[in-house]
Amino acid sequence: MATNLRLRPDAEQAVRIEAERTGRSQQAVIREAIDRRLGLSSTDLAAREVDTLLVTGAVRVPRTPYRKATTRITLPAGLRSAELLDRSDRS
């Protein structure tokens, strides 16, 4: 469902700061907040774990938001991507 949402200036700033801090879009931050409030989120524990990793510096916030990769890698003839995996269970 698409909707327009008008936020108080302090809420708008909080959303913007959280999006920058976590490297997510403002839309993702708002969706998560709504899901948590309505009890629709099963990611509360995961979100707290991510927050802990960010705060402790174990994980750094992305310098740039997600973007599509522009460079494609072409494998040499006769080489399959499965052969690049270091796994004994590949077929």
Protein Blocks (a to p, Z undefined) as FASTA:
>chain_A
ZZdddddfklmmmmmmmmmmnopafklmmmmmmmmmnopacklmmmmmmmmmmmnomacc
dfbdcdddfbdcdddehiafklmpccfkbZZ
